[in-house]
Amino acid sequence: MPKVINFNAGPAILPREVLQQAQSELLDFNGTGMSVLEISHRSKDFEAVIQEAEALAKRLYGVPEGYRVLFLQGGASLQFSMVPMNLLPPDGCADYILTGSWSQKAYDEAVKAGTAHVAASTKDDNFSRIPKMDEIRLCDKPAYVHITSNNTIYGTQWNPLPTFGDVPIVGDFSSDVFSRPVDIRPYALIYAGLQKNAGPAGATLVIIREDVLEAAPKSLPTMLRYAIHAKNNSLYNTPPVFSIYVSLLVMRRLETLGGLSAVAKANKAKAAVIYDVIDESEGFYKGHAEKDSRSLMNITFRLPDEELEKRFLTEAKEHGFVGLPGHRSVGGVRASVYNAMPIEGCTALADFMRAFRASVA
């Protein structure tokens, strides 16, 4: 284990092997005598990088025929606008299911582009749970239903992922991308900022159904049209070359680990190590999320009072745990245990949590 155990929510921990490979190739990428930061994005060397990244994303998710994989910029926040601008017709309606701050922001941008409808919300429960399917009320013939698969701030996650018959889904997968298998077929579009669970900041993954590409109005600004990026194989303008390259290295590693089924199994085991401490603590540690809505990526909890939380976070930092303070909007403690977090890191935090509870008993 390194001296620092990184529980940051994003940008977040990356596999040590990936960092070491990126370091070793930084001055001479693929025998070019130049860094990947220096080569042309139009060169055959970088075209090979982005083509392999697209192919790997398809293999990991089992993407069927009829979809394109794009690497864009602007993070999920730009997708909040691009999605309705491209997918929501003037006379249509889009449904949004609100399960946290990011889905709220996605909805807020959608209403600027057209008619958006809140199909369900757990705001009254402080976003402590995912809504039940019988709570969801869709508008008539929605263009799509938008979900946020994992809620980084509140520590909830759709499990299982929902389906809505023939209604296409748009999914924000930013904080659990490549963490578990996903059946792509119900989705018109999946997007994810890769800096939380699959790479450094800068690149945004989009998996989009081909028939959606040409549905967007031609009056949209060029850079905001998915069809333009697809036509140019994500190379319409200079892409975030280093972010895509590191994300490729991450995807290679996930494939060698056995793919997303194996990754999901490991993620369940890691999260259970910490959730077990919460559940056995007799209320000393109180999880924010209801048990059937718990995230495997972001574990959020509170202590009996704010003074104890401050002491917990101070002592945790002294023991080498970083990134544990909860989001500024909710406080408390948050441990983000993304794909690259080894189970030893979760075990170390669990041991500290037990020792801290004993020390103040």
N, C-alpha and C positions, 0 to 999 in steps of 0.2 A: 504494500500500500504506500502511496506517496504521503509526504508529510501533511499535505492539505487534501481534504476530501471535499469535493466540489458539488454542492447541492443547489447551485444557482439554477434559476428557472429559464434562463436564456438571454444572451448567449450562454451556453451550458457546456458541461463536460463532453469531451471528445475522447474516443479510444486512444490510449497511449500509443498503440502500434501505428495508428493513422498519423498522429502528430510526428512520430519518429520518421515515418516514410516521407511525409511532406518536408520535414527538416532535411533529410538526406538528399532529396531531389530539388531543393530550393534553388541551388546555384546552377544545377545542370539537369534540366528536365528532358528525359527521354533521349539523352545524347545530343541535344541541340546546342549545348554550350551556353544556354540561356535559362533563366528561371521561367516557370510557367507564368509568372507575373510580367514577363517581358516579351513573350512570343505573340505574334499576331493572332487575333481570334479568327482570322481567315485562313490561318495556316493549316496544313494537313494534320499537324501534331495536335492542335486544339480541336479540330473537327473530330478527330478520333476520340478525344476525351468526351465531348458532348454527345457523340453518337453512342458511345458505350454507356454513358450515364442514362440516356433515354432507354436503351435496351435493358439495362439492369433494373431500372424502376419498373419496367413492364414485367420482367421476370419475377421480381419480388412480389408484386401485387397480382400477378397472373392476369394482366390487363388483356382483355379480349380484342379481337379485330374491331376496327371502327373507332379507335381512340388514338389521340395524339398525346405525347408527353412534351411539355414545354418547360424551359427554365427562364423565368422572368425576374424582374426587379420590383422594388417597392413594397415587398413583404405582404403579409395578409391584409394590411391596412389598405393598400391599393386595390386588392381584390374585392374589398367591400364595395368599391365603386364599379370596378370593371365587370363584376358579375351581373348586376342589374342593367348596366348600360348595354351589355351584349346579349343577355338572355331574357330580359323582361320587355315584351312588346308594349306599345303605347296603350293598347286596350286590354292588357293582361293584369294579373295580380300575382304577387309572389308571397309565399308564406314563410315566416320566420319564427323559429322556436327559440325563445330566449332562456338561456341557461347560465348566463354569466355576463361579465363586462364586454367580452369580445363579440358575442352574438348580439348584444345590445348595440355595439358600435356598427356592426354589419347592417343591422336594421336601420339605424339612423342614417346611413349613407344610401340605403335602398330607397327610402322615402323621397330622397332628393331626385332620384332617377325615374320614379314611377309609383305605381300603387303597390304598397307593401302592407301586409296584414300580420299581426301577431297571432299565430295559431295556438300558442301556449307560452306560458311564462311561469317560472318558479321564483320570481323576484320577491313575492310576499313571504316566501320561506327563506329569504336571504340566500337564494341560489344554493341551497344545501342538498338539492336532489335533482334528478332528471325527471321530467314529467312522465306520467303513465300515458300509454297510447290512447286510453279512453278520455284523457283530458285535452287531446289535440283536436282543434276544430279548423279544418282547412277551408279556404275560400272556394268558390265555384271554379272548377277547372284552373287550378293554379299553374303558372308557368314552371314553377319549381318550388320545392320546400328546402329551406336552408337550415342546416344544423351545424353546431360546433361540437365536434366529436369528443373533445376533452377540454375541460375548463381549468386552465392553469392557476388562476387566482383562487378559485373556490375549492378545487380538488375534487371535481365530479367528472364522470365519464359515461358516455352512452355504452351500455353493455347489457344486451347485445345492441348492435347498431340497428336503427329502425328501417322499415320499408313502408312505402305508401302506395302499393299497387302499381299502377301505370304512371303515377306522378313522378317525374324525375327529381332527384335529390341533388343539391349542391352542398358539399361538405367542406368545412374548414377543419383540416387535420393538422394544424400547425404544431400542436404540442404532443401528438402521439403518432405522427407520421412514421411509417415503417416499424411500428411497435407490435403489430398484430396483423393477421390476415384480414383482408377486406374484400368482399364481393363487389367488384366495381360496377357490375351490370345495372344496378338501380340508379347510378349516378350520372347526371349530365356533366358534372364537373367536380373535381376535387382540387383543393389548393392547400398549400402549406408553406409558411415561412420555414426554411430549413434550419434556422439557428437554434432551435430548441432541442431537436432530437436527431438531426441528421447532417449537421455540418456547421460551418461558421456563418455569421451574418452576411447577408447580401443576396442570396439566391432564393427564389420562390418557385416551388414545384407546382405545376398545373397539369392535371390529367383531364382531358376534355374530349367529349364525344364528337366525332367528326361532323355529324349532321348539324351540330350546334354552331359550328364555326361560321357558316355563311348566313346564319339567321340574324346576325347583328346588323344594325343600320349602317349603310356605307358612309353616313355623315359623321360617324364617330371620328375623333382624332386618331390618326394612324397608329400611334403608340398604344392606344387603348383597345385595339381590335385584336382579338385572339387569332383571327384568320391571318393577319399579317405576320404574326410571330410564327404561326404554323407553316405558312408558305416559305418562310425564310429559315426554318429549322432552328428557331430561337437565336438566330444570328442577324436579325434585322438591324440592330444596333450593337454596340460593344457590350457583351454580357459580363456578368461578374465572374471572370475567369477563375480566380483562385477559389472562390466559394464553390463553384461547380466541380472543380478538380478535387477539392477535399471531400465534398459530398460523394463523389465517385468512389473515393477510397473507403468511405464509410459503408457505402452500399456493397462494395466488394467484400468487406468484412462480414456484413450481415449474411451474405450468401454463403460464405465459408462456414458460418456458425450453424447452417442448416435451414436458412430462410426464416420467414416470419412466424411460422408455427413454433419453431424452436425458440425464437426470440420472445414470443408471447409467453411461453412456458417459463422462461427465465425471469421475465418481468413479473409474473404472478408470484413466483417464489420470493423475489426481492421485496416486493411491496408487503407481502405477508409477514416478513420479519419485523417490520416497523408497526404494521397494523396490530400484530399480536401484542406488542407492548402497550399500545393504546387501549386495547380491549381488556387487558389484564390489570390495568392500573386503577380500577375501581373509581373512575371519574377524575383522577388526577390529570391525566391527559384526555381531553375531550375532542374527538374528531369533528371537524366541521361538516363533512359530508355524511349523509345517511348511508348505512352499510351497503344497501343495494345500488348505490350510486357512486361508490368510491372509485377514485381514479387510481390506476396503476402507475401513473407518471408523476403526479403531484399530490403529496400527502400533507394535508393541512390539519392543524390541531391547535388548541389553546391549553393553557395551564390555568390553575384556579384564580390567579389574579395577574395584573400587568407587572407588578414588581417581581413576581416569580418568573414571568416570561423574560423580563430583562436580564435577570440573573442567569436563567437557563441559556439564553443566547450569548451572554458574555462568557460563561464558562465553556460553552460549546466551541466558541471561536478560539479560546485558549487551548482547547484540545485538538484544534486543526480542522474543525468543521466550518465551512464557509457557505454563504448563500442561504442560511436558514431563516432569516427574518421573513415573515409573511409579507404579502404585497401591502404597500402603504395604505391602500383603501380598506383593508380588512384587518391588518395586524396579525398577531399570533405567530405561529411557526409554520413554515412550509419546507418540506424536503422533496426536491425534484429528483426522481430516481429514473432518469432516462436510460435508453438502451446501453449507453457506455458506462453507467455506474455499475461497478462490480458488486456482487453480493456481499463481499467483505466490507464494503463501505456501509451497506445497510446494517450489517451485523454490528459494526463498530458504533454506529449511531444508536442502535437498539441497546447495546450494552451501556452506553453513556446515559440514555434515558432512564434505564433501570437504576443506575448508580445515583443519578441526580434525584430521582424520586426518593430513594432511601436516605439521601443526605439531608432532606428537608422534612422527613417524616417526624 
